[in-house]
Amino acid sequence: MRSDQSKSKSNTKDGTSATPVDWMFASATSKVIACLITYPHEVIRSRMMDTRCLSKPGGKNLLTMTREILENEGFRAFYKGMHVR
């Protein structure tokens, strides 16, 4: 086996090497997907922190807060504030 074959290469489906632009696109795409998946958690967490400060000790748990947001404001509320103006 030649020494250059033992090195790992990042090849695309057609056998060509991935360019820096390919890596940037893949990185940006993965970041967008990660943000879309985790943003509702941040909304719920911040709402729980707000209600904990305003209400009696104990506050609301994760499921109660999630249900309340969904019933009162709808699914879009989980992504409220994500857009950039």
Summary of the structure (lengths in Angstrom):
residues: 85
radius of gyration: 21.9
end to end distance: 55.6
largest distance: 69.8
contacts: 157
relative contact order: 0.09
helix: 66%
strand: 2%
